[in-house]
Amino acid sequence: MCWAFWQSDRLHRVLEYMNVAHELCALLGMDFVQIIADVHPSLVDSNGGQPKSISNDTIARLAKTIHSLREEKKLHLQKVWMLPNL
């Protein structure tokens, strides 16, 4: 696989994960900037609009963050479903 394609694929994956995290944070009322800064500071402090860190570790931490946000969303939905029973 050529280096440019590999980098482009990784950048695309990071940007996709960030978009998903942004949507989940907006839905949950969470601070997207802080959540992403906790993954890697360069993701929010990137000049030119593109993240600086697209390492395996950053991608893995973004995936873990999205998983945690999805779990938080499930908990919120469960609470909402239980409200009529109270």
Order of alpha helices (4+ residues) and beta strands (2+ residues): alpha-alpha-alpha
